[in-house]
């Protein structure tokens, strides 16, 4: 029973530390917002959506590049970003709001 209590206490401490760290890291990023979209040190989970984007040029598929919206030199990523070149656009924002294709292209 004590082992379970220690695990629960350790989990609660880690959760509090994670919440405090994610808020601190959001503030610390010095990358400029684009279209009102911040570049944060961690992905947020309040609004978490994955969408697929396909672009055709004269009927031929165009690859959506990987790492759009990621700024390794600033140690941050924008709320709209990609990880892989498969067309999956990640929306991982700390607030609920509408995002547009224009927002993604701005980033």
C-alpha positions in Angstrom: 0.0 0.0 0.0 2.8 2.4 0.8 4.4 1.7 -2.6 1.1 2.8 -4.2 1.0 6.0 -2.2 4.6 6.8 -3.1 3.8 6.2 -6.8 0.7 8.5 -6.6 2.7 11.2 -4.7 5.5 11.0 -7.2 3.0 11.1 -10.1 1.4 14.2 -8.7 4.8 15.9 -8.2 5.7 15.1 -11.8 2.4 16.4 -13.1 2.8 19.7 -11.2 6.4 20.0 -12.4 5.3 19.4 -16.0 2.6 22.0 -15.8 4.9 24.6 -14.3 7.7 23.8 -16.8 5.4 24.0 -19.8 4.1 27.4 -18.8 7.7 28.7 -18.1 8.9 27.3 -21.5 6.0 29.0 -23.3 7.2 32.4 -21.9 10.9 31.7 -22.6 10.6 31.3 -26.4 11.9 34.4 -28.2 10.7 33.4 -31.7 8.2 35.9 -33.0 4.5 34.8 -33.3 3.2 34.4 -36.8 -0.5 35.1 -37.4 -1.0 35.2 -33.7 0.4 31.7 -33.3 3.2 31.3 -30.8 6.3 29.2 -31.1 6.4 27.2 -27.8 9.0 25.0 -26.3 6.5 22.1 -25.9 3.5 20.8 -27.7 0.2 21.8 -26.0 -2.7 19.4 -25.6 -5.7 21.6 -25.0 -6.5 21.6 -28.7 -4.9 18.6 -30.4 -5.9 17.8 -33.9 -4.1 16.1 -36.8 -5.2 16.8 -40.4 -4.1 15.7 -43.7 -3.2 18.2 -46.4 -2.8 17.3 -50.1 -1.6 19.7 -52.7 -1.7 19.0 -56.4 0.3 20.9 -59.1 -1.1 20.2 -62.5 -2.6 17.0 -61.2 0.7 15.8 -59.6 1.1 15.5 -55.8 3.4 17.9 -54.1 5.2 16.8 -51.0 4.4 18.7 -47.8 7.8 19.2 -46.2 8.6 17.8 -42.8 9.4 20.1 -39.9 7.3 23.1 -41.1 6.8 25.3 -38.0 9.7 23.9 -36.1 12.5 26.2 -35.1 15.4 24.1 -33.6 17.6 27.2 -33.3 15.0 28.7 -31.0 14.0 25.4 -29.4 10.4 25.8 -30.2 7.6 24.8 -32.6 4.5 26.7 -33.7 1.1 25.4 -32.8 0.7 24.4 -36.5 3.5 22.2 -37.6 4.6 19.0 -39.4 6.9 16.3 -38.3 7.0 14.1 -41.4 6.6 14.6 -45.2 3.3 12.7 -45.3 1.0 15.7 -45.3 -0.1 15.4 -41.7 -0.5 18.9 -40.1 -0.4 18.9 -36.3 -2.4 21.5 -34.5 -1.3 21.4 -30.8 -2.4 24.6 -29.1 -2.8 25.8 -25.5 -6.2 27.3 -26.4 -9.2 26.6 -28.6 -9.3 28.8 -31.6 -9.9 28.6 -35.4 -7.0 28.0 -37.6 -6.9 28.4 -41.4 -4.9 27.1 -44.2 -3.5 30.7 -44.5 -2.2 30.4 -41.0 -0.3 27.2 -41.9 1.1 28.8 -45.1 2.2 31.9 -43.1 4.2 29.6 -40.9 
